[in-house]
Amino acid sequence: MALSKSKKNEKVKQLAAELETSTSAIIGTFTGLTAAKDFELRKTIRAAGGRYHVVKNKLAAKSAQGTKVEKALQGLKGVSSVAYTSGDPVALAKALSNWVKDNAEFTFKLGIVDGKVINVQEIQSLATLPGKEELFSKLLFLINAPATRLATVINATGRNLAVVVNQAVEQNKFDAGAQAPAAKAEAAAEAKAEATEAAAHAEESQAGEQPSGAAQPENSTASQAGEAATTEPAEGN
């Protein structure tokens, strides 16, 4: 059934609006494609971030005017369908290439990426490239790798130090180490004081004096006072 002019214009406007923001497209053709497989194909393309239409060649050419995919939709022959995206062209090429491997009813005609038309072989080569997400993942890995390794070393050093400290505490190594110098210093000070006192006593003994630390007789004061009284002359003599 032929489309009316108004229907054609409506389809042109709708497709033109969708193609306006598209940067990449892959044009294909098919024979004997069942409704079930057509549904699977559309689902695969949507999962890759794209959209898909079976198009009439003249309408496709008119709809693509002024867009980045215009060159790929000019002069098409036979049955044509277009899968297009404003996202990752590699993801779209991968999805279609994998689907085509198991569905020979669909074949590629040509493609376009950022205004450059590519042939079937180039579409297949595009499908082997790493996608944007994969490239970003590799780039982030390269950026974060040195920092990650440094953090691992720092964390390992901290864990090892904690283990050593914990073992030392359990074995009372820190207490013994801290108390030993203090005990030695205290013992040395006591020995020095005793030696000084002994030397002082020895000097006093050699000088005929009673050691300063010796106890005085309790009646020493009284006897001395008595001796002093007997030696003094009596008054009136």
Summary of the structure (lengths in Angstrom):
residues: 237
radius of gyration: 52.9
end to end distance: 176.0
largest distance: 176.0
contacts: 592
relative contact order: 0.09
helix: 61%
strand: 12%
